[in-house]
Amino acid sequence: MADSQTVRLDRIEGKIDSMATELNTGFVTIARMEERIIALFKDNEAFQRQITQLEESFNKRVDILETIVAEQSKTINRQNQEIRDNSKVTQRITKLFWAAMTAIPTGWIGLAFYMLREGM
């Protein structure tokens, strides 16, 4: 009976050893997975930092562009006002020119009639 118990104990011991080996393998696998997960979290954090930096950079660029557009809009509005003012001056000069162009020949014709009337 001692032999059968020894064999039985050897079998139990072998099963325990194989289970311990499988358990160790499982622990090693879990540790590797944990390392991979930690590495993924670190990569994720690095990507988030890069995305945040890019967003800040783009926001700064957009702010600069908005400032430039606002300045150019003011310049365009000022130039439009100058164009309107210049247009009014040009209209007045044109009216004065045509008034003079009408008055000068009229004056000469009037003078000619006056001279003809005096001469008669």
GROMACS elastic network, one bead per residue, 0.5 to 0.9 nm:
[ bonds ]
;  ai    aj funct       b0    kb
    1     4     6  0.52366   500
    1     5     6  0.63016   500
    1     6     6  0.86073   500
    2     5     6  0.51256   500
    2     6     6  0.61207   500
    2     7     6  0.86076   500
    3     6     6  0.50287   500
    3     7     6  0.61386   500
    3     8     6  0.84011   500
    4     7     6  0.50374   500
    4     8     6  0.59385   500
    4     9     6  0.84061   500
    5     9     6  0.58862   500
    5    10     6  0.83404   500
    6    10     6  0.59631   500
    6    11     6  0.84808   500
    7    11     6  0.61354   500
    7    12     6  0.85939   500
    8    11     6  0.50772   500
    8    12     6  0.62062   500
    8    13     6  0.84781   500
    9    13     6  0.59228   500
    9    14     6  0.84433   500
   10    14     6  0.60262   500
   10    15     6  0.85556   500
   11    14     6  0.50229   500
   11    15     6  0.61904   500
   11    16     6  0.85693   500
   12    15     6  0.50746   500
   12    16     6  0.61120   500
   12    17     6  0.85332   500
   13    16     6  0.50210   500
   13    17     6  0.60776   500
   13    18     6  0.86086   500
   14    18     6  0.61318   500
   14    19     6  0.84848   500
   15    18     6  0.51018   500
   15    19     6  0.60317   500
   15    20     6  0.84558   500
   16    19     6  0.50213   500
   16    20     6  0.60044   500
   16    21     6  0.85242   500
   17    20     6  0.50096   500
   17    21     6  0.61353   500
   17    22     6  0.85927   500
   18    22     6  0.61363   500
   18    23     6  0.84269   500
   19    22     6  0.50018   500
   19    23     6  0.59302   500
   19    24     6  0.84663   500
   20    24     6  0.60038   500
   20    25     6  0.84534   500
   21    24     6  0.50369   500
   21    25     6  0.61263   500
   21    26     6  0.85189   500
   22    26     6  0.60682   500
   22    27     6  0.85704   500
   23    27     6  0.61262   500
   23    28     6  0.85521   500
   24    28     6  0.61217   500
   24    29     6  0.85079   500
   25    28     6  0.50664   500
   25    29     6  0.61186   500
   25    30     6  0.85684   500
   26    29     6  0.50015   500
   26    30     6  0.60789   500
   26    31     6  0.85221   500
   27    31     6  0.60551   500
   27    32     6  0.85643   500
   28    31     6  0.50152   500
   28    32     6  0.61762   500
   28    33     6  0.85819   500
   29    32     6  0.51001   500
   29    33     6  0.61565   500
   29    34     6  0.85187   500
   30    33     6  0.50302   500
   30    34     6  0.60472   500
   30    35     6  0.86065   500
   31    35     6  0.62106   500
   31    36     6  0.86567   500
   32    35     6  0.50268   500
   32    36     6  0.62194   500
   32    37     6  0.86007   500
   33    36     6  0.50016   500
   33    37     6  0.61020   500
   33    38     6  0.85589   500
   34    37     6  0.50441   500
   34    38     6  0.61426   500
   34    39     6  0.85643   500
   35    38     6  0.50871   500
   35    39     6  0.61416   500
   35    40     6  0.85784   500
   36    39     6  0.50137   500
   36    40     6  0.61070   500
   36    41     6  0.86151   500
   37    41     6  0.61844   500
   37    42     6  0.86257   500
   38    41     6  0.50730   500
   38    42     6  0.62242   500
   38    43     6  0.86215   500
   39    42     6  0.50678   500
   39    43     6  0.61521   500
   39    44     6  0.84925   500
   40    43     6  0.50207   500
   40    44     6  0.59888   500
   40    45     6  0.85435   500
   41    45     6  0.61150   500
   41    46     6  0.85781   500
   42    45     6  0.50687   500
   42    46     6  0.62053   500
   42    47     6  0.86298   500
   43    46     6  0.50126   500
   43    47     6  0.61417   500
   43    48     6  0.85328   500
   44    47     6  0.50733   500
   44    48     6  0.61116   500
   44    49     6  0.86370   500
   45    48     6  0.50015   500
   45    49     6  0.62176   500
   45    50     6  0.86541   500
   46    49     6  0.51147   500
   46    50     6  0.62558   500
   46    51     6  0.86302   500
   47    50     6  0.50172   500
   47    51     6  0.60636   500
   47    52     6  0.84974   500
   48    51     6  0.50392   500
   48    52     6  0.60699   500
   48    53     6  0.85550   500
   49    52     6  0.50544   500
   49    53     6  0.61425   500
   49    54     6  0.85751   500
   50    53     6  0.50594   500
   50    54     6  0.61152   500
   50    55     6  0.85476   500
   51    54     6  0.50256   500
   51    55     6  0.60724   500
   51    56     6  0.85688   500
   52    55     6  0.50512   500
   52    56     6  0.61632   500
   52    57     6  0.85430   500
   53    56     6  0.51123   500
   53    57     6  0.61027   500
   53    58     6  0.85723   500
   54    58     6  0.60432   500
   54    59     6  0.84347   500
   55    58     6  0.50948   500
   55    59     6  0.59824   500
   55    60     6  0.85405   500
   56    59     6  0.50302   500
   56    60     6  0.61608   500
   56    61     6  0.86132   500
   57    60     6  0.51799   500
   57    61     6  0.62721   500
   57    62     6  0.86466   500
   58    62     6  0.60463   500
   58    63     6  0.85055   500
   59    62     6  0.50336   500
   59    63     6  0.60941   500
   59    64     6  0.85815   500
   60    63     6  0.50637   500
   60    64     6  0.62023   500
   60    65     6  0.86136   500
   61    64     6  0.50437   500
   61    65     6  0.61198   500
   61    66     6  0.85309   500
   62    66     6  0.60323   500
   62    67     6  0.85429   500
   63    66     6  0.50448   500
   63    67     6  0.62084   500
   63    68     6  0.86562   500
   64    67     6  0.51028   500
   64    68     6  0.62365   500
   64    69     6  0.86345   500
   65    68     6  0.50038   500
   65    69     6  0.60557   500
   65    70     6  0.85074   500
   66    69     6  0.50785   500
   66    70     6  0.60962   500
   66    71     6  0.86008   500
   67    70     6  0.51149   500
   67    71     6  0.62083   500
   67    72     6  0.85983   500
   68    71     6  0.51315   500
   68    72     6  0.61028   500
   68    73     6  0.84794   500
   69    72     6  0.50506   500
   69    73     6  0.59871   500
   69    74     6  0.86054   500
   70    73     6  0.50167   500
   70    74     6  0.62894   500
   70    75     6  0.86752   500
   71    74     6  0.51428   500
   71    75     6  0.62541   500
   71    76     6  0.86578   500
   72    76     6  0.60530   500
   72    77     6  0.85141   500
   73    76     6  0.50555   500
   73    77     6  0.61239   500
   73    78     6  0.85400   500
   74    77     6  0.51039   500
   74    78     6  0.61248   500
   74    79     6  0.85648   500
   75    78     6  0.50871   500
   75    79     6  0.61053   500
   75    80     6  0.85366   500
   76    79     6  0.50153   500
   76    80     6  0.60351   500
   76    81     6  0.85812   500
   77    80     6  0.50229   500
   77    81     6  0.62533   500
   77    82     6  0.86829   500
   78    81     6  0.51143   500
   78    82     6  0.62930   500
   78    83     6  0.86679   500
   79    83     6  0.61003   500
   79    84     6  0.86080   500
   80    84     6  0.62457   500
   80    85     6  0.86401   500
   81    84     6  0.50718   500
   81    85     6  0.62007   500
   81    86     6  0.85591   500
   82    85     6  0.50050   500
   82    86     6  0.59961   500
   82    87     6  0.83902   500
   83    86     6  0.50206   500
   83    87     6  0.59528   500
   83    88     6  0.86177   500
   84    88     6  0.63236   500
   84    89     6  0.87799   500
   85    88     6  0.52018   500
   85    89     6  0.64144   500
   85    90     6  0.86744   500
   86    89     6  0.50565   500
   86    90     6  0.60582   500
   86    91     6  0.85376   500
   87    90     6  0.50150   500
   87    91     6  0.61062   500
   87    92     6  0.86583   500
   88    91     6  0.50742   500
   88    92     6  0.62970   500
   88    93     6  0.86899   500
   89    92     6  0.51332   500
   89    93     6  0.61810   500
   89    94     6  0.85479   500
   90    93     6  0.50821   500
   90    94     6  0.60433   500
   90    95     6  0.85657   500
   91    94     6  0.50773   500
   91    95     6  0.61972   500
   91    96     6  0.86244   500
   92    95     6  0.50927   500
   92    96     6  0.61312   500
   92    97     6  0.85195   500
   93    96     6  0.50181   500
   93    97     6  0.59986   500
   93    98     6  0.86097   500
   94    97     6  0.50218   500
   94    98     6  0.62227   500
   94    99     6  0.84808   500
   95    98     6  0.52603   500
   95    99     6  0.60329   500
   95   100     6  0.85434   500
   96   100     6  0.60874   500
   96   101     6  0.84738   500
   97   100     6  0.51009   500
   97   101     6  0.60207   500
   97   102     6  0.85208   500
   98   102     6  0.59903   500
   98   103     6  0.83696   500
   99   102     6  0.51036   500
   99   103     6  0.59483   500
   99   104     6  0.85470   500
  100   104     6  0.58806   500
  100   105     6  0.87133   500
  101   104     6  0.56687   500
  101   105     6  0.69253   500
  101   106     6  0.87577   500
  102   105     6  0.59948   500
  102   106     6  0.62331   500
  102   107     6  0.86567   500
  103   107     6  0.58604   500
  103   108     6  0.85719   500
  104   107     6  0.50631   500
  104   108     6  0.62905   500
  104   109     6  0.86281   500
  105   108     6  0.50019   500
  105   109     6  0.60321   500
  105   110     6  0.83924   500
  106   109     6  0.50862   500
  106   110     6  0.59827   500
  106   111     6  0.84569   500
  107   111     6  0.59947   500
  107   112     6  0.84599   500
  108   112     6  0.60361   500
  108   113     6  0.85959   500
  109   113     6  0.62257   500
  109   114     6  0.84953   500
  110   113     6  0.51429   500
  110   114     6  0.60392   500
  110   115     6  0.85093   500
  111   115     6  0.59807   500
  111   116     6  0.84139   500
  112   115     6  0.50724   500
  112   116     6  0.60387   500
  112   117     6  0.85003   500
  113   117     6  0.59703   500
  113   118     6  0.84418   500
  114   117     6  0.50897   500
  114   118     6  0.60748   500
  114   119     6  0.83773   500
  115   118     6  0.51108   500
  115   119     6  0.59614   500
  115   120     6  0.86325   500
  116   120     6  0.62913   500
  117   120     6  0.52295   500
